[in-house]
Amino acid sequence: MAAISGLIRVMEKAARKAGGKLRRDFGEVEHLQVSRKGPSDFVSKADQQAERTIWDELRAARPDWGFVLEEGGTIEGDPTKPRWIVDPLDGTSNFLHGIPHFAVSIAAQEPKPDGSGWGEVVAGVIYQPITDETFWAEKSRGSWLHDGRLRVSGRRQLSEALVATGTPFLGHGDFSEWTRVFAAIGPQVAGIRRYGSAALDLAWVAAGRFDGFWESGLSSWDSAAGCLLVREAGGFVTDFRGRSLPICDAQLLAGNDQLHSKLHKLLAGALKD
C-alpha cells in the first residue's frame, strides 16, 4: 500500500465531511419526494452547503490556493500555487430523485511552469457517501480504493465490454452526436450503462467495473479527478480526436489501451463528416 500523502488526507477529509452531510440530507430527500413542493429547493441548498464545507476545509489547509467551484465559480489564488477543482455533488439529478448514486469530486491542478495557464492534475479524490468508498489517485503514485490498488479492466474484446456513457438531456448535450456514437458503439459491446455521475463512471473505469466511458459537454469539475484516476490505473483518457489533455471535459473517451483504441475508431468513424 502506498503511504497516503498529506495532500490526499486534506482532500479526503473535506470530501468525507461534505459527504456525511449529503448522506444525512439524502435521507430527507426521500421523504420530500411525496411533498407537493418537491425536494428541488432542499437539494440546491444541500449542494451549496456541501460546497461551502469543502471550501472551508480546503481553504484552512491551503489558504493561498485558488478554486474552480461548480456553484461558486473561479476564485483566484496565488498563481504560482495549485488550485482546487471541486464538484460537491456530482449526480444531482440522482440525489434529487432519491437514487443513491452520487459523489463528491475534488482535484488539485498545478500551474504550468512557464506561467501560461494550468497544467497537470496531480491529485484527485472521488467519494461516494452512500457506499462509503473513497477513490483517490496521485500523479505517478497510482490509483486506489481505500488501501487497495486499482487497475483498469483487462478485457480486450468489445464483445465483452461494459461501457458507460452520459446521455444528453433537456438543455444539455448534442443529441445528434450522441445518437451517432451510440449507433456505432452499441451493437459492438456487451452493454451500455447510463448511471448519471461522470465522476463515479470514471472511478469505476479505474476500478475495472466499467471497461470504457464516453461523454461530451462535461465541465472540468465533473472529470478532473476521474481523468487522473483512470490514467493512474493504467488507462487512457482522450478527447474524441485522440488528444490526451490534462482534463478532458468537452469530449471524453476512457478505457484500457486496447479498448480505448477500438472505441476511438468506432467513435471517430461515427463523427466523420
C-alpha positions in Angstrom: 0.0 0.0 0.0 1.2 3.5 -0.8 1.6 5.9 2.1 -1.2 8.4 2.0 0.2 11.9 1.5 -0.8 15.0 3.4 -2.5 16.4 0.3 -4.7 13.4 -0.1 -5.6 13.4 3.6 -6.7 17.0 3.3 -8.8 16.2 0.2 -10.4 13.1 1.7 -11.2 14.9 5.0 -13.0 17.6 3.1 -14.8 15.1 0.8 -15.9 12.9 3.8 -17.1 15.9 5.8 -19.3 17.1 2.9 -20.3 13.6 2.1 -21.5 12.9 5.6 -23.8 15.9 5.4 -25.1 14.8 1.9 -25.8 11.4 3.3 -28.0 12.8 6.0 -29.7 15.2 3.6 -30.3 12.3 1.2 -32.5 10.7 3.8 -34.6 13.8 3.9 -34.9 13.9 0.1 -36.6 10.5 0.1 -39.3 11.9 2.5 -39.7 15.0 0.3 -40.5 13.0 -2.8 -44.1 12.8 -1.8 -44.5 16.5 -0.9 -46.3 18.9 -3.2 -43.4 21.4 -3.4 -40.9 18.6 -4.1 -37.2 18.4 -3.0 -35.6 20.8 -5.6 -35.0 23.7 -3.2 -33.8 21.5 -0.5 -31.3 19.7 -2.8 -30.0 23.1 -4.1 -29.2 24.1 -0.6 -27.6 20.8 0.2 -25.4 21.2 -2.8 -24.4 24.7 -1.8 -23.8 23.7 1.8 -21.6 20.8 0.7 -19.5 23.1 -1.4 -19.1 25.6 1.5 -18.0 22.7 3.7 -15.3 21.7 1.2 -14.3 25.3 0.7 -13.8 25.8 4.4 -11.7 22.7 4.8 -9.5 23.2 1.8 -9.1 26.9 2.5 -8.0 26.3 6.0 -5.4 23.7 4.8 -4.1 25.6 1.8 -5.1 29.3 2.2 -3.2 30.6 -0.9 -4.6 28.1 -3.4 -7.4 29.1 -5.8 -10.6 27.3 -6.6 -12.8 26.2 -9.5 -16.2 25.5 -8.0 -19.3 24.3 -9.7 -21.5 26.6 -7.7 -19.1 29.4 -6.7 -17.2 29.8 -10.0 -13.5 30.5 -10.2 -11.7 32.1 -7.2 -8.2 33.2 -7.9 -5.4 32.3 -5.6 -1.6 32.6 -5.7 -0.9 31.9 -9.5 2.3 30.0 -8.6 0.4 27.5 -6.5 -2.0 24.8 -7.4 -5.8 25.2 -7.4 -8.7 23.1 -6.3 -11.4 21.8 -8.8 -14.5 20.9 -6.9 -17.8 19.3 -7.6 -19.6 19.0 -4.3 -22.4 16.8 -5.7 -21.9 15.0 -8.9 -25.1 13.2 -9.7 -27.5 15.9 -8.6 -30.5 14.5 -10.5 -30.0 11.2 -8.9 -29.9 12.8 -5.5 -33.0 14.8 -6.3 -34.9 11.7 -7.2 -33.8 9.6 -4.3 -31.4 7.5 -6.3 -28.3 6.5 -4.2 -25.7 7.1 -6.8 -23.8 10.4 -6.4 -20.3 11.6 -5.4 -18.1 14.4 -4.1 -15.2 15.1 -6.5 -12.1 17.1 -5.6 -8.9 17.5 -7.8 -5.7 19.5 -7.4 -4.2 21.1 -10.6 -0.8 22.6 -10.9 0.0 25.8 -12.9 2.3 25.4 -15.9 5.9 26.1 -15.1 6.0 29.0 -17.6 3.0 30.6 -16.0 1.0 30.4 -19.2 -2.0 28.6 -17.7 -3.0 25.4 -15.9 -1.2 22.1 -16.4 -1.5 18.6 -14.9 -3.9 17.3 -12.4 -1.7 15.9 -9.6 -4.2 14.5 -7.1 -7.9 13.5 -7.1 -10.4 12.2 -4.7 -13.9 10.9 -5.5 -16.0 9.9 -2.5 -19.3 8.0 -2.7 -21.2 8.8 0.5 -23.8 6.0 0.3 -21.3 3.2 -0.2 -18.6 5.0 1.8 -16.0 4.4 -0.9 -13.0 6.7 -1.4 -11.3 6.5 -4.7 -8.1 8.5 -4.9 -5.0 9.0 -7.1 -1.8 11.0 -7.1 0.4 11.7 -10.1 2.9 8.8 -10.5 1.7 7.0 -7.4 -1.2 5.0 -8.8 -5.0 4.9 -8.2 -6.5 3.4 -5.1 -9.8 2.5 -3.4 -9.1 3.0 0.3 -5.8 1.0 0.6 -6.3 -1.3 -2.4 -4.5 -0.6 -5.7 -6.8 -0.1 -8.7 -6.2 -1.3 -12.3 -8.3 -0.8 -15.4 -10.1 -3.8 -16.9 -8.0 -6.3 -18.7 -10.7 -7.1 -21.2 -9.6 -6.8 -24.9 -12.7 -7.6 -26.9 -15.5 -5.1 -27.5 -18.0 -8.0 -27.3 -17.1 -8.5 -23.7 -17.0 -4.8 -22.7 -19.4 -3.0 -20.5 -19.3 0.7 -21.4 -20.7 3.7 -19.6 -21.9 7.0 -21.1 -23.7 10.2 -20.3 -26.8 11.0 -22.4 -27.9 14.4 -23.5 -30.9 15.9 -21.6 -33.1 19.0 -21.5 -30.8 21.9 -22.4 -27.6 19.9 -22.4 -25.7 18.0 -24.9 -25.8 17.2 -28.6 -28.5 14.6 -29.3 -27.4 14.1 -32.9 -23.7 13.5 -32.0 -24.6 11.1 -29.2 -27.1 9.2 -31.3 -24.4 8.6 -34.0 -21.9 7.4 -31.5 -24.3 5.2 -29.7 -25.4 3.6 -33.0 -21.7 2.8 -33.8 -20.7 1.5 -30.3 -23.9 -0.1 -29.1 -24.1 -3.1 -31.4 -20.4 -3.9 -30.8 -20.3 -4.1 -27.0 -21.8 -6.3 -24.2 -23.8 -3.5 -22.7 -24.1 0.3 -22.2 -24.9 1.9 -18.9 -26.0 5.5 -18.0 -25.9 6.0 -14.2 -25.8 9.8 -14.1 -22.5 10.6 -12.4 -19.5 11.1 -14.7 -17.1 11.2 -11.7 -18.2 7.8 -10.5 -18.3 6.4 -14.1 -14.6 7.3 -14.3 -13.8 6.0 -10.9 -15.4 2.7 -11.9 -13.4 2.6 -15.1 -10.3 2.9 -13.0 -11.6 0.1 -10.8 -12.3 -2.2 -13.7 -16.0 -2.1 -13.1 -16.6 -0.4 -16.4 -14.4 -1.2 -19.4 -14.9 2.2 -21.1 -16.7 5.5 -20.9 -17.6 8.3 -23.3 -19.4 11.6 -22.9 -19.3 15.2 -24.2 -20.3 18.5 -22.8 -18.9 17.9 -19.3 -17.2 20.6 -17.1 -13.8 20.4 -15.5 -15.2 19.7 -12.1 -17.1 16.6 -13.5 -13.9 14.9 -14.8 -10.7 16.4 -13.4 -10.3 13.8 -10.6 -11.7 11.0 -12.7 -9.2 11.6 -15.6 -6.3 11.2 -13.2 -7.8 8.1 -11.6 -8.1 6.3 -14.9 -4.6 7.3 -16.1 -3.0 6.2 -12.8 -4.9 2.9 -13.0 -3.2 2.2 -16.4 -5.9 3.5 -18.7 -6.1 6.1 -21.4 -8.2 9.3 -21.4 -8.5 11.5 -24.5 -10.9 13.8 -26.3 -12.7 12.5 -29.4 -9.7 13.5 -31.6 -7.4 11.3 -29.5 -5.7 14.1 -27.7 -4.6 13.4 -24.1 -5.4 16.7 -22.4 -4.8 17.3 -18.7 -8.6 17.5 -18.2 -10.9 16.1 -20.9 -14.3 17.6 -20.4 -15.8 18.9 -23.6 -15.2 15.5 -25.1 -14.0 12.4 -23.1 -13.2 8.8 -24.0 -11.7 6.5 -21.4 -10.7 2.8 -21.3 -7.7 0.4 -21.3 -5.2 0.6 -24.1 -6.9 -2.0 -26.3 -10.5 -1.0 -25.8 -9.7 2.8 -25.9 -8.2 2.3 -29.4 -11.2 0.2 -30.6 -13.8 2.6 -29.1 -12.0 5.6 -30.6 -12.1 4.0 -34.0 -15.8 3.5 -33.8 -16.4 6.9 -32.4 -14.3 8.7 -34.9 -16.0 6.8 -37.7 -19.4 7.8 -36.4 -18.5 11.5 -36.3 -16.7 11.6 -39.6 -18.2 14.2 -41.9 
